[in-house]
Amino acid sequence: MNWKNNLRYYFENTISSGPIAVIKWLGIISFISIFIIGLLIVIFGISDDPEGNPLNLLEAIWQSLMATLDSGTMGGDVGWSFRVLRFGATLVGIFVISMLIGIISSGIDEKLEELKKGKSFVNEKNHTLIIGWSNKIFSIIEELIEANANQQNQRIVIVADRDKVEMEDEIKSKIQELKSTRIIVRNGNPLVVGDTLVGNPDEARSIILLSPDEADADMHVIKSMLSLTNRSNRKKDTYRIVTEIKNRNNLEAAQLVGQADDVILVDSSELVAHITTQTCRQSGLSVVYSTLLRFEGDEIYMIDAKSYSGKTYKEVLFMFNSSVIIGVYSSGKIRINPSMDYAIQAQDELIGITSDDDTFIPDGKSSPDIDSSIFNFDRKSNSSKERTLILGWNETAITMVNELENYVQPGSELCILTEQLHALPTFELNNQTLRLMEGDIQHRKTLESLQPELFDNIIILSNHDIDVQQSDSKTLICLLHLRSIAEKKSTQLKIVSEMRDIRNREIAVVAKADDFIVGDNIISLLIAQIAENHKLKAIFDELLNADGSEIYLKPMEDYIQLGKPTNFYTLVERAAQANQTAIGYRLISDKENEHRNFGVQLNPRKDELVSFSSGDLLIVISED
């Protein structure tokens, strides 16, 4: 009886292997049943012919098949023997067909359930692949959609360790318009080597590896990088991966993981610290950076400089009316605001700010109208000692303190108020006198005792150890107290507020805050920009480096006499004479108008006339 066990074992294995195997067995059973019934009809000479003419085997099998597939064919049968056999064939058919319908139905359900899980391979090419999930993903998606707006059939593929339907619903609720972009979502664990392959990383034009919202985020990122770049069957060409490292102590380890040019690392704490430090000393600078980092409006582009070979950097500045040149990419090196007599080389690339890649064209006047009669050379703003107040504390503040040391004059003062006084390291400061105070930044009396109206710069930092909304609530309460104190003292305060959730920015605007550093949003914008153009990482590194040329907002009266309409060509010429590159201006009358970008106008048309008044600022790239 061993053959019975073997047959049963084979049958059970094939049945359990899936719907196809079951259908195969049903087909075998049907064929055998139909053949046997047809054979019985021939052997016993059974016929439905009234004259008793027998059926041949092929005709008998055909009659059995028809009874199996359609019970309605039995109505005209003649003779009880023939009817009984055909009835048997019909019963077999009912059994087989019902089983077949059930199997096909369950198979379809199973396939739909599998598709809902999002495990199927994405057969896309030249797409942007986002691996992982965090609060930053929505800002990144919005920026990528804006970047793809002038292109057709663009794809964003997301692979994250979350339910596919939940991800799709959340994206749908927060992203209002997809324009020409389609979003494809798949489920996969970034830490598992095979899971991320469903997003087809080998064919992606760029990969964004998101840092999760958890304590050991950097370790998660490094493991994900390893699973993607160090697998045995990885592609030979380099990947274009952009990711974020939150703790700069992990930066070196992350650099060791990324092979060659596979990975571009964004040091998020360093970036926010740099921008916060620069912004706290210059009202409106955060708006400038936010504008440059968004795809909506003007942004940074690069073009081949072969047509401008032999011309000086200063000459090229005037060749563009609807774009502003800010530097040159030469021999693998970024030169922001180079010397005005720098000779453009044929292999160089021009770096400029413009609304789109197709507007980066030499549309300037050959002989621009420059009114040198209004140039002002006598007035020069003097640097003085500064008093800076930091309210709150997080890991980025260490970099901020050291950055301030590079900018402020000797004899300046730095005061820090925090509940985490024990967490502060020892600072070695030469240009600043340090004063430490322990207290809650939400307490009105504590803030009043500091006399905030006497400080030149105020920075409100988020607490990264508590919930995002709770942290932003503390920041907003502190901000409201400071504005109330300012109104009571009839003075203006220069405040930079760090917000962790971009949605809280609107509330901060109601509080009349002038500048904001939305940490996660700034990082999201930069990651999206770098994903589209990897060279932008080096450009922003150069702009944020205290040793090179940076963005400054300087009093307009330092350059021209106020009150007379002038064009931007004139301001470009006057700034060039001071070895600076003019890129825009800020009208102080609109400093609280969000719809007018808080008065910041980057890349204005150079031929349009504008009148400036006291308090207006010229935005330049300069070494000091």
C-alpha positions as CSV (number, residue, x, y, z in Angstrom):
1,M,0.0,0.0,0.0
2,N,3.1,2.2,-0.2
3,W,2.0,3.5,-3.6
4,K,-1.2,4.9,-2.0
5,N,0.9,6.8,0.6
6,N,3.2,8.2,-2.1
7,L,0.2,9.2,-4.2
8,R,-1.5,10.9,-1.3
9,Y,1.7,12.7,-0.3
10,Y,2.2,13.9,-3.9
11,F,-1.4,15.0,-4.1
12,E,-1.2,16.9,-0.8
13,N,2.0,18.7,-1.8
14,T,0.7,19.8,-5.1
15,I,-2.7,20.9,-3.6
16,S,-0.9,23.1,-1.0
17,S,1.3,24.8,-3.6
18,G,-1.5,27.1,-4.8
19,P,-4.5,27.7,-7.1
20,I,-2.7,26.6,-10.3
21,A,-2.0,23.1,-8.9
22,V,-5.6,22.7,-7.7
23,I,-6.9,23.7,-11.2
24,K,-4.5,21.2,-12.7
25,W,-5.9,18.4,-10.5
26,L,-9.5,19.5,-11.4
27,G,-8.6,19.3,-15.0
28,I,-7.2,15.8,-14.6
29,I,-10.3,14.6,-12.7
30,S,-12.6,16.2,-15.3
31,F,-10.7,14.5,-18.2
32,I,-10.7,11.1,-16.6
33,S,-14.4,11.3,-15.7
34,I,-15.4,12.5,-19.2
35,F,-13.3,9.8,-20.8
36,I,-14.7,7.0,-18.6
37,I,-18.3,8.1,-19.2
38,G,-17.7,8.3,-22.9
39,L,-16.0,4.8,-22.8
40,L,-19.0,3.3,-21.0
41,I,-21.4,4.7,-23.6
42,V,-19.4,3.0,-26.4
43,I,-18.9,-0.3,-24.5
44,F,-22.6,-0.8,-23.7
45,G,-23.7,0.6,-27.0
46,I,-25.8,3.3,-25.3
47,S,-27.3,5.9,-27.6
48,D,-29.7,8.8,-27.6
49,D,-30.7,8.0,-31.2
50,P,-34.3,6.8,-31.4
51,E,-33.2,4.3,-34.1
52,G,-30.5,2.9,-31.7
53,N,-27.5,3.8,-33.9
54,P,-24.4,3.5,-31.6
55,L,-22.0,6.5,-30.9
56,N,-18.3,6.2,-31.7
57,L,-15.7,7.0,-28.9
58,L,-15.0,10.6,-30.0
59,E,-18.7,11.5,-30.2
60,A,-19.4,9.8,-26.9
61,I,-16.6,11.8,-25.2
62,W,-18.0,15.0,-26.8
63,Q,-21.5,14.3,-25.5
64,S,-20.1,13.8,-22.0
65,L,-18.1,17.0,-22.2
66,M,-21.2,19.0,-23.2
67,A,-23.1,17.5,-20.2
68,T,-20.2,18.4,-17.9
69,L,-20.1,22.0,-19.1
70,D,-23.8,22.7,-19.5
71,S,-26.5,20.8,-17.7
72,G,-29.1,22.3,-20.1
73,T,-28.0,20.0,-22.9
74,M,-29.7,17.0,-21.1
75,G,-33.2,18.2,-21.9
76,G,-33.3,16.3,-25.2
77,D,-31.7,13.0,-24.1
78,V,-33.5,9.8,-25.0
79,G,-33.2,6.5,-23.1
80,W,-32.7,6.0,-19.4
81,S,-29.3,4.5,-19.7
82,F,-28.0,7.4,-21.7
83,R,-29.7,9.9,-19.3
84,V,-28.1,8.2,-16.2
85,L,-24.6,8.4,-17.7
86,R,-25.1,12.0,-18.9
87,F,-26.5,12.9,-15.4
88,G,-23.3,11.6,-13.9
89,A,-21.3,13.8,-16.2
90,T,-23.4,16.7,-15.2
91,L,-22.8,16.1,-11.5
92,V,-19.0,16.0,-12.2
93,G,-19.3,19.3,-14.1
94,I,-21.3,20.9,-11.2
95,F,-18.6,19.8,-8.8
96,V,-15.7,20.9,-11.0
97,I,-17.2,24.2,-12.1
98,S,-18.1,25.2,-8.6
99,M,-14.7,24.3,-7.3
100,L,-13.1,26.2,-10.2
101,I,-15.1,29.3,-9.5
102,G,-14.2,29.2,-5.8
103,I,-10.5,28.7,-6.6
104,I,-10.4,31.5,-9.1
105,S,-12.3,33.8,-6.8
106,S,-10.0,33.1,-3.8
107,G,-7.0,33.4,-6.1
108,I,-8.1,36.8,-7.2
109,D,-8.8,37.8,-3.6
110,E,-5.4,36.5,-2.6
111,K,-3.7,38.5,-5.4
112,L,-5.6,41.7,-4.5
113,E,-4.5,41.2,-0.8
114,E,-0.9,40.8,-2.0
115,L,-1.1,44.0,-4.0
116,K,-2.6,45.8,-1.0
117,K,0.5,44.7,1.0
118,G,2.6,46.5,-1.6
119,K,5.2,43.8,-2.1
120,S,5.3,43.8,-5.9
121,F,8.2,45.0,-8.0
122,V,8.1,48.6,-9.4
123,N,9.1,48.4,-13.1
124,E,10.0,52.1,-13.4
125,K,13.1,53.9,-14.7
126,N,14.5,57.3,-14.0
127,H,12.3,57.8,-11.0
128,T,13.0,59.3,-7.6
129,L,13.1,56.6,-4.9
130,I,12.3,57.5,-1.3
131,I,13.3,54.9,1.2
132,G,11.8,55.2,4.8
133,W,9.2,57.3,6.4
134,S,9.3,60.4,8.6
135,N,7.6,63.8,9.1
136,K,9.9,65.2,6.4
137,I,8.4,63.1,3.7
138,F,5.5,65.4,2.9
139,S,7.7,68.5,2.4
140,I,10.1,66.5,0.2
141,I,7.2,65.1,-1.9
142,E,5.7,68.6,-2.4
143,E,9.1,70.0,-3.5
144,L,9.7,67.1,-5.9
145,I,6.3,67.6,-7.4
146,E,7.1,71.3,-7.9
147,A,10.4,70.4,-9.5
148,N,8.7,68.0,-11.9
149,A,5.9,70.4,-12.8
150,N,7.4,71.3,-16.2
151,Q,8.0,67.6,-17.1
152,Q,5.7,64.8,-18.1
153,N,5.1,61.4,-16.6
154,Q,7.4,61.8,-13.5
155,R,7.4,59.1,-10.8
156,I,8.1,59.1,-7.1
157,V,8.4,55.6,-5.6
158,I,8.2,55.2,-1.8
159,V,9.3,52.1,0.0
160,A,8.7,52.1,3.8
161,D,8.0,49.7,6.6
162,R,4.3,50.8,7.0
163,D,1.0,49.6,5.7
164,K,0.6,50.5,2.0
165,V,-3.0,51.7,2.2
166,E,-2.2,53.8,5.3
167,M,0.7,55.5,3.5
168,E,-1.4,56.2,0.4
169,D,-4.3,57.7,2.5
170,E,-1.9,59.9,4.5
171,I,-0.2,61.2,1.4
172,K,-3.6,61.8,-0.3
173,S,-4.8,63.8,2.8
174,K,-1.7,66.0,3.0
175,I,-0.6,66.5,-0.7
176,Q,-3.2,68.6,-2.4
177,E,-2.0,68.4,-6.0
178,L,0.3,65.9,-7.8
179,K,0.5,67.9,-11.1
180,S,2.5,65.7,-13.6
181,T,3.8,63.4,-10.9
182,R,2.5,59.9,-10.0
183,I,3.3,58.5,-6.5
184,I,3.8,54.7,-6.2
185,V,3.9,53.2,-2.7
186,R,5.4,49.8,-1.6
187,N,5.9,48.1,1.7
188,G,9.5,47.1,2.7
189,N,11.9,47.3,5.6
190,P,14.9,49.5,4.7
191,L,17.1,47.4,7.0
192,V,16.4,44.2,5.0
193,V,18.5,43.8,1.9
194,G,15.8,42.4,-0.4
195,D,12.9,44.6,0.7
196,T,14.1,47.9,-0.9
197,L,14.7,46.2,-4.2
198,V,11.0,46.4,-4.9
199,G,11.5,50.1,-5.5
200,N,14.0,49.3,-8.4
201,P,16.9,51.3,-6.9
202,D,19.2,50.3,-9.8
203,E,17.1,52.3,-12.3
204,A,16.3,55.3,-10.0
205,R,17.9,58.6,-11.0
206,S,18.2,59.5,-7.3
207,I,17.5,57.9,-4.0
208,I,16.4,59.7,-0.8
209,L,17.1,57.7,2.3
210,L,14.9,59.2,5.1
211,S,16.1,59.4,8.7
212,P,13.3,58.0,10.9
213,D,11.8,59.9,13.8
214,E,13.4,57.9,16.6
215,A,16.3,58.0,19.0
216,D,18.8,55.9,17.1
217,A,18.0,57.4,13.7
218,D,21.6,57.6,12.5
219,M,22.2,53.9,13.2
220,H,19.0,53.1,11.3
221,V,20.3,55.2,8.3
222,I,23.7,53.6,8.3
223,K,22.2,50.1,8.3
224,S,19.9,51.0,5.5
225,M,22.8,52.4,3.5
226,L,24.7,49.1,4.0
227,S,21.7,47.0,2.9
228,L,21.4,49.1,-0.3
229,T,25.1,49.7,-1.3
230,N,26.9,46.6,0.0
231,R,24.8,43.8,-1.4
232,S,26.5,41.4,-3.7
233,N,24.3,42.0,-6.7
234,R,24.4,45.8,-6.6
235,K,24.8,47.7,-9.9
236,K,28.3,48.7,-11.0
237,D,27.5,52.3,-11.5
238,T,27.4,54.6,-8.4
239,Y,24.0,55.4,-6.8
240,R,22.8,58.9,-6.2
241,I,21.7,58.6,-2.5
242,V,20.9,61.6,-0.4
243,T,20.4,61.1,3.4
244,E,20.5,63.0,6.7
245,I,22.8,62.4,9.7
246,K,21.4,64.0,12.9
247,N,24.4,63.6,15.1
248,R,27.7,64.7,13.6
249,N,29.6,62.2,15.8
250,N,28.1,59.5,13.5
251,L,29.2,61.4,10.3
252,E,32.5,59.6,9.9
253,A,31.0,56.2,10.3
254,A,28.4,57.1,7.7
255,Q,31.1,58.3,5.3
256,L,32.9,54.9,5.6
257,V,29.7,53.1,4.6
258,G,29.0,55.1,1.4
259,Q,31.2,53.8,-1.4
260,A,32.8,56.4,-3.6
261,D,30.2,58.9,-4.7
262,D,27.2,56.7,-3.8
263,V,26.0,58.8,-0.9
264,I,25.7,62.6,-0.1
265,L,25.3,63.2,3.6
266,V,23.5,66.2,5.0
267,D,24.6,67.0,8.5
268,S,21.3,68.4,9.7
269,S,22.3,69.7,13.1
270,E,25.2,71.6,11.6
271,L,23.0,73.0,8.8
272,V,20.4,74.3,11.2
273,A,23.0,75.7,13.5
274,H,24.8,77.6,10.6
275,I,21.5,79.1,9.3
276,T,20.3,80.0,12.8
277,T,23.5,81.6,13.7
278,Q,23.7,83.7,10.5
279,T,19.9,84.5,10.7
280,C,19.9,85.7,14.3
281,R,22.3,88.5,13.4
282,Q,20.5,89.5,10.2
283,S,16.8,89.9,10.1
284,G,15.2,88.3,7.0
285,L,18.1,86.0,6.2
286,S,16.0,82.8,7.0
287,V,13.5,84.0,4.4
288,V,16.3,84.3,1.8
289,Y,17.5,80.7,2.5
290,S,13.9,79.3,2.5
291,T,13.4,81.0,-0.9
292,L,16.6,79.5,-2.3
293,L,15.7,76.1,-1.1
294,R,12.2,75.9,-2.5
295,F,11.5,74.8,-6.1
296,E,8.6,77.3,-6.2
297,G,10.0,80.6,-7.3
298,D,13.7,81.3,-7.9
299,E,16.3,78.7,-7.1
300,I,19.9,77.9,-7.9
301,Y,20.8,76.4,-11.4
302,M,24.0,75.8,-13.3
303,I,24.8,76.2,-17.0
304,D,27.7,75.6,-19.3
305,A,30.0,78.6,-19.5
306,K,31.6,77.9,-22.8
307,S,29.8,80.8,-24.5
308,Y,31.3,83.2,-21.9
309,S,34.9,82.0,-22.1
310,G,37.4,84.8,-21.7
311,K,35.0,87.3,-20.1
312,T,35.5,88.4,-16.5
313,Y,33.1,87.4,-13.7
314,K,32.0,91.1,-13.5
315,E,31.2,91.3,-17.2
316,V,29.0,88.2,-16.9
317,L,27.0,89.7,-14.1
318,F,25.5,92.3,-16.5
319,M,24.7,89.8,-19.3
320,F,21.6,88.4,-17.5
321,N,18.5,90.4,-16.8
322,S,16.1,87.8,-15.4
323,S,18.8,85.8,-13.6
324,V,21.6,86.7,-11.2
325,I,25.0,85.1,-11.3
326,I,26.5,84.1,-7.9
327,G,29.6,82.1,-8.8
328,V,31.4,79.6,-10.9
329,Y,32.0,75.9,-10.8
330,S,35.6,75.4,-12.0
331,S,37.8,72.3,-12.0
332,G,35.6,70.5,-9.5
333,K,35.6,73.5,-7.1
334,I,32.8,75.8,-6.2
335,R,33.7,79.5,-6.3
336,I,31.0,81.7,-4.8
337,N,31.5,85.4,-5.4
338,P,35.0,85.0,-6.9
339,S,37.2,88.0,-7.7
340,M,35.5,90.4,-10.1
341,D,38.4,90.0,-12.6
342,Y,38.2,86.2,-12.6
343,A,38.4,85.0,-16.2
344,I,35.7,82.5,-17.2
345,Q,37.1,79.3,-18.6
346,A,35.5,77.2,-21.4
347,Q,35.2,74.2,-19.1
348,D,33.5,76.2,-16.3
349,E,29.9,76.3,-15.3
350,L,28.0,79.4,-14.2
351,I,26.1,79.3,-11.0
352,G,23.0,81.5,-10.9
353,I,19.6,82.2,-9.3
354,T,16.7,82.1,-11.7
355,S,13.1,80.9,-11.9
356,D,13.7,77.9,-14.1
357,D,16.4,76.2,-16.2
358,D,14.9,77.7,-19.4
359,T,15.1,81.2,-18.0
360,F,18.8,81.0,-17.3
361,I,19.7,82.9,-20.6
362,P,21.8,86.0,-21.4
363,D,18.9,88.4,-21.8
364,G,20.7,91.4,-20.3
365,K,21.3,94.8,-22.0
366,S,24.6,95.2,-23.9
367,S,24.8,98.7,-22.4
368,P,22.8,98.8,-19.2
369,D,21.6,102.0,-17.6
370,I,23.8,102.6,-14.6
371,D,23.2,105.8,-12.6
372,S,26.6,106.3,-10.9
373,S,25.4,109.7,-9.6
374,I,23.6,108.1,-6.7
375,F,26.5,105.9,-5.5
376,N,27.3,106.4,-1.9
377,F,30.9,105.8,-0.8
378,D,30.9,107.8,2.4
379,R,28.6,105.8,4.7
380,K,29.8,102.4,6.0
381,S,28.0,100.4,8.7
382,N,30.4,99.7,11.6
383,S,30.6,96.4,13.3
384,S,30.0,96.6,17.1
385,K,29.8,94.4,20.1
386,E,26.7,92.3,20.2
387,R,24.6,90.8,23.0
388,T,23.0,87.5,22.1
389,L,20.4,85.6,24.2
390,I,19.8,81.9,23.6
391,L,16.5,80.5,25.1
392,G,16.4,76.8,25.5
393,W,19.0,74.1,24.6
394,N,19.5,71.2,22.2
395,E,22.4,69.5,20.5
396,T,22.7,72.1,17.7
397,A,23.4,74.9,20.2
398,I,27.0,73.9,20.7
399,T,27.7,74.6,17.0
400,M,25.8,77.9,17.3
401,V,27.9,79.1,20.2
402,N,31.1,78.3,18.3
403,E,29.7,79.9,15.1
404,L,28.8,83.1,17.0
405,E,32.4,83.3,18.2
406,N,33.5,83.5,14.5
407,Y,31.2,86.4,13.7
408,V,31.0,88.8,16.7
409,Q,33.4,91.4,17.8
410,P,35.6,91.0,20.9
411,G,33.7,92.2,24.1
412,S,30.4,90.7,23.0
413,E,28.1,88.9,25.4
414,L,26.3,85.6,25.3
415,C,23.5,84.7,27.7
416,I,21.9,81.2,27.8
417,L,18.7,80.4,29.7
418,T,17.8,76.7,29.9
419,E,16.3,74.0,32.2
420,Q,19.1,71.7,31.1
421,L,22.0,73.7,32.6
422,H,23.7,70.4,33.6
423,A,23.8,69.4,29.9
424,L,25.9,72.3,28.8
425,P,29.6,71.7,27.9
426,T,32.5,73.9,28.8
427,F,33.1,76.6,26.2
428,E,36.4,78.4,25.4
429,L,35.3,81.8,24.2
430,N,37.6,84.8,23.4
431,N,35.1,87.2,21.8
432,Q,32.2,86.6,24.1
433,T,31.5,86.8,27.8
434,L,29.3,83.8,28.7
435,R,26.4,84.1,31.3
436,L,24.4,81.0,32.2
437,M,21.0,80.9,33.8
438,E,18.7,78.1,34.8
439,G,15.0,78.5,34.2
440,D,11.9,77.8,32.1
441,I,11.6,79.8,28.9
442,Q,7.8,79.8,29.3
443,H,7.8,81.8,32.5
444,R,7.1,85.5,31.9
445,K,8.9,86.7,35.1
446,T,12.0,84.8,34.2
447,L,12.1,86.3,30.7
448,E,11.4,89.8,32.1
449,S,14.3,89.5,34.5
450,L,16.7,88.9,31.6
451,Q,15.7,92.3,30.0
452,P,15.4,90.9,26.5
453,E,15.0,94.4,25.1
454,L,18.7,95.0,25.8
455,F,19.9,92.1,23.5
456,D,20.8,92.5,19.9
457,N,19.9,88.9,18.9
458,I,17.5,86.4,20.4
459,I,17.4,82.7,19.5
460,I,14.6,80.4,20.7
461,L,15.6,76.7,20.4
462,S,13.3,73.7,20.4
463,N,13.6,70.9,23.0
464,H,14.3,67.8,21.0
465,D,13.8,65.5,23.9
466,I,10.0,65.9,24.0
467,D,7.1,65.6,21.6
468,V,7.2,67.8,18.5
469,Q,3.9,69.6,19.2
470,Q,4.8,70.0,22.9
471,S,8.1,71.4,21.9
472,D,6.6,73.9,19.4
473,S,4.0,74.9,22.0
474,K,6.8,75.9,24.4
475,T,8.5,77.9,21.7
476,L,5.3,79.7,20.7
477,I,4.5,80.6,24.4
478,C,8.0,82.0,24.8
479,L,7.7,83.9,21.5
480,L,4.4,85.4,22.6
481,H,5.8,86.5,25.9
482,L,8.8,88.2,24.2
483,R,6.5,90.1,21.8
484,S,4.4,91.2,24.7
485,I,7.5,92.4,26.5
486,A,8.6,94.3,23.4
487,E,5.2,96.0,23.1
488,K,5.3,97.0,26.7
489,K,8.8,98.4,26.3
490,S,7.9,100.0,23.0
491,T,10.8,98.4,21.2
492,Q,11.6,95.8,18.5
493,L,13.2,92.5,19.1
494,K,15.3,90.5,16.6
495,I,14.1,86.9,17.2
496,V,14.9,83.7,15.4
497,S,12.5,80.8,16.4
498,E,13.2,77.2,15.7
499,M,10.1,75.3,14.8
500,R,10.0,71.5,14.4
501,D,6.6,71.4,12.6
502,I,6.1,73.6,9.5
503,R,2.4,73.8,10.2
504,N,3.1,75.8,13.3
505,R,4.6,78.6,11.2
506,E,1.2,80.2,10.6
507,I,0.6,80.5,14.3
508,A,4.1,82.1,14.7
509,V,3.2,84.7,12.0
510,V,0.2,85.7,14.0
511,A,2.6,86.3,16.9
512,K,4.4,88.8,14.6
513,A,7.7,86.8,14.5
514,D,10.1,88.1,11.9
515,D,12.3,85.1,11.3
516,F,11.9,81.4,11.6
517,I,14.1,78.4,11.4
518,V,11.8,75.4,10.8
519,G,14.4,72.7,11.4
520,D,12.8,69.7,9.7
521,N,11.4,71.8,6.9
522,I,14.8,73.4,6.1
523,I,16.4,69.9,6.0
524,S,13.5,68.6,3.8
525,L,14.0,71.4,1.3
526,L,17.7,70.9,1.0
527,I,17.4,67.1,0.6
528,A,14.9,67.6,-2.2
529,Q,17.2,70.1,-3.9
530,I,20.3,67.9,-3.7
531,A,18.3,64.9,-5.0
532,E,17.6,66.9,-8.2
533,N,21.2,68.3,-8.4
534,H,24.0,66.8,-6.4
535,K,26.3,69.8,-7.0
536,L,24.0,72.0,-4.9
537,K,25.4,70.3,-1.7
538,A,28.8,71.9,-2.3
539,I,27.2,75.3,-3.2
540,F,25.2,75.5,0.1
541,D,28.3,74.2,2.1
542,E,30.2,77.2,0.6
543,L,27.4,79.7,1.3
544,L,27.2,78.5,4.9
545,N,30.9,78.4,5.6
546,A,32.1,81.2,7.8
547,D,35.5,81.3,6.1
548,G,34.1,82.1,2.6
549,S,31.6,84.3,1.0
550,E,28.2,84.3,2.6
551,I,24.8,86.0,2.2
552,Y,24.4,89.4,4.0
553,L,21.6,91.9,4.2
554,K,23.3,95.3,4.3
555,P,21.7,98.8,4.7
556,M,20.8,100.2,1.3
557,E,22.2,103.6,2.2
558,D,25.7,102.0,2.4
559,Y,25.5,101.7,-1.4
560,I,23.2,104.4,-2.9
561,Q,21.4,107.6,-2.0
562,L,17.8,106.9,-1.0
563,G,14.6,108.3,-2.4
564,K,15.4,108.3,-6.2
565,P,14.1,105.4,-8.4
566,T,16.9,103.2,-9.6
567,N,17.3,99.9,-11.4
568,F,19.1,96.8,-10.2
569,Y,21.9,97.1,-12.7
570,T,23.0,100.2,-10.7
571,L,23.0,98.1,-7.5
572,V,24.9,95.3,-9.2
573,E,27.6,97.8,-10.3
574,R,27.9,99.4,-6.9
575,A,28.1,96.1,-5.1
576,A,30.7,94.8,-7.6
577,Q,32.9,97.8,-6.8
578,A,33.0,96.5,-3.2
579,N,33.8,93.0,-4.5
580,Q,30.3,91.8,-3.7
581,T,27.6,90.1,-5.7
582,A,24.1,91.7,-5.4
583,I,21.3,89.1,-5.6
584,G,18.2,91.0,-4.3
585,Y,16.8,93.4,-1.7
586,R,14.4,93.6,1.2
587,L,11.8,96.2,1.6
588,I,11.3,96.9,5.3
589,S,7.7,98.1,4.7
590,D,6.7,94.5,3.9
591,K,8.7,92.8,6.7
592,E,5.5,91.3,8.3
593,N,3.7,90.6,5.0
594,E,3.9,86.9,4.4
595,H,2.2,87.2,1.0
596,R,5.1,89.4,-0.1
597,N,7.7,87.0,1.2
598,F,8.3,89.3,4.2
599,G,9.7,92.0,1.9
600,V,12.5,89.7,0.4
601,Q,12.9,90.0,-3.3
602,L,15.5,87.7,-4.8
603,N,16.6,87.9,-8.4
604,P,14.6,91.1,-9.4
605,R,14.6,92.1,-13.0
606,K,17.6,94.4,-13.4
607,D,15.8,96.9,-15.7
608,E,12.9,97.7,-13.4
609,L,12.9,100.9,-11.4
610,V,12.5,100.7,-7.6
611,S,12.6,103.4,-4.9
612,F,14.2,102.6,-1.6
613,S,13.8,104.2,1.8
614,S,15.5,104.1,5.1
615,G,15.6,100.6,6.6
616,D,15.6,98.8,3.2
617,L,18.4,96.3,2.7
618,L,20.5,95.1,-0.2
619,I,21.1,91.3,-0.3
620,V,24.7,90.6,-1.3
621,I,27.1,87.7,-1.3
622,S,30.3,89.0,0.4
623,E,33.2,87.9,2.5
624,D,32.2,90.2,5.3
